[in-house]
Amino acid sequence: MIGGAQGTGVDSSANIFARAAAMAGLYVFGKREYYSNIKGEHSYFSVVLSESPVHSHMDEVHLLATFDSETVVRHAWEVVRGGGIIYDSMAVGEKISKIPTLEKIVLERVLSRLSREGLGDTVGDVLELAKRSGVALYPIPYMELLKKIGEVIGEKQLSALSRMTNVVAVAASFTILGLPMSALEKAIAQVFRAKARVVKSNVEAANATREYVSRNFLDTFPFKPTVRPTSRQRLFISGTSSVALGKIVAGCRFQTYYPITPASDESVYLEDHDTFNLADHPHIEEAKELDGKGSIVVVQSEDEIAAINMASGAALAGVRAATATSGPGFDLMVEGMGFAGMNEIPVVITLYQRGGPSTGLPTRHEQGELIYSIFGGHGEFPRIVIASGDIEEAFYDTIKAFNYAERYQVPVVHLLDKALANSTMTVEIFDSNRVNIDRGLLHTTWDPSKGEYKRFAFTQDGISPRVALGTPNGIFWNTGDEHDEYGHISEDPTIRDKMMEKRMRKIEVADAEIPDSERVILHGNPDAPNLVLSWGSPKGAIIDAIDYLESQGLHFAFAQIKVLHPFPTRFIQSLLPSYKKTICVEQNYTGQLMTLIRARTGHLVDHLICKYNGRPFSFSELRNALEEAVLKGTPRIVTHAGA
């Protein structure tokens, strides 16, 4: 774990560390936690390294690298026996009560614990308690070391040197863990590739730190990962970047957004990569320009109402269009989503859930919008709601979202969350052979010999031929009102009945056509007596937990529900009777998936494991909670891990 004040390089240092570990051949999973302020408050990044694929973070910390006193005070308790803490040797005398950003409740909790152990109220006392618990201490004189580095690189300004504190902490971590410095140097070069002087300075800092650590501390750290060099290439990527890449490959050519955490990073990535080479992507031939390049228009709108309506306008013009937002923004988009539903517009809404209600926890995690995304809006209109379980799925699901939108001519809500958005992990290179583009009944021309064009023509499956605005002979009207086959406003009761049935029939068709293999993914032991049901980002922690419990003699299957609407009712109904115990795992207070299962299947799930403190499930707490549900029969288990 790496921690410090926001604005001091916590993210960049974790990024360098994780990239370097991935370059060394390890599998990596990273979890980012930060306050909703720009600079000063506590931020930390947890990185898990493994010789085999890893899907989640854990509560136990083996090595804690700190930039400031607050990180020591908040996280020293999480370090396991045999683990280590890297800290600034000048901080040991600092009074805990003098740390300005430490919340009162945390201060009282820490001082109470120190008092019970007969210790004082300084950072050094926290470190002493950690030492008594079997934790190794690695004091590093940051500024003294940085001044020596400054002499080597010809830099005297402390403000400039202090920017390399993060690399000092990372290099110390790499040395203690026994990881190859060559990989760290490559990662530094990649992260700072546009600044040759910065690369050189940071490499010097890394090597000076390695020499200091090697000279001053014994090489006895017990938790060293085994590095197995591999020629196999993998991606190291975040959730928002994965979705953005999915939109590019899907052929999205218009994206709107209003800045909001944690969704904005996706649109910023698209802005940074708004022109790209399409020569090797035959799946999106129609999007290419003559020079083999394409571009995506990214618009930062004045608000979310404009964002959804601009995206709908672009979709009416014939391009694949999307908008990205979080809970408060989705609130404002709901009327516009209803307009898209009424006018059968294929628009994708990427919804990154966060802690609510109201402003809530802007930079924290929750799965609170499942029911809302399915039923939100006045009146009834068709939509499809899907949820990705991890960063790799997010790429492929983004492409499916556009396919569903255009095949069935409906808005599609793609559910993600803060945990997926801000996590990073190593994944296999995305496979273009798994990519298929389905634009549905989109016509580039309309032959008048087929008859007068009717945009909302009544058809057996409810899906009408679609043309882009401006297509010759393809005139149609759009309105928020009920309308006839041409789009003209109509309040005739017969037309109303037929139009409602036409629109809603598309969900019935989607329910029949989308295969169960796309809607529900089964993991774990197929012969297990216990079934876990979940959706979205808990997937990784569940998989890691049930894999561990399998080795301990407790057996679980796991049904990951990916298409939430239309709900896979028949499949889930056939699945549930095969298990003695059913357990829902989700990050909200009420158990929204459990409620949905009861509503759609009539089955009451036996146990609910939930969490709503703004931090994602860890492998550790889910392991314990699943064990408690099975062995003790606890009907509702609330977990609380996370700082």
Secondary structure, DSSP 8 states (H G I E B T S, - for coil): -EEEETTSSHHHHHHHHHHHHHHTT-EEEEEEEE-SSSSSSEEEEEEEEESS---S--S-EEEEEESSHHHHHHHGGGEEEEEEEEEEGGGTT-BGGG-TTS-HHHHHHHHHHHHHTT--SBHHHHHHHHHHTT-EEEEE-HHHHHHHHHHHHT---HHHHHTTHHHHHHHHHHHHHT--HHHHHHHHHHHTTT-HHHHHHHHHHHHHHHHHHHHHS-S--S-----------EEEEEHHHHHHHHHHHHTEEEEEE---TTTHHHHHHHHHT-EEE-TT-GGGGGG--TTSEEE-EEEE-SSHHHHHHHHHHHHHTTSEEEEEEEHHHHHHHHHHHHHHHHTT--EEEEEEE-B-STT-BTTS-----HHHHHH-SSS----EEEE--SHHHHHHHHHHHHHHHHHHTS-EEEEEEHHHHH-EEEEE---GGG------SEES---GGG-S--TT---SSS---EE-TT-TT------SS-B-TTS-B---HHHHHHHHHHHHHHHHHHHHHS-HHHHEEEEE-TT-SEEEEE-STTHHHHHHHHHHHHHTT--EEEEEE-EEES--HHHHHHHGGG-SEEEEEESSSS-HHHHHHHHHH----SEEEE--SSS---HHHHHHHHHHHHHT--SEEE-----
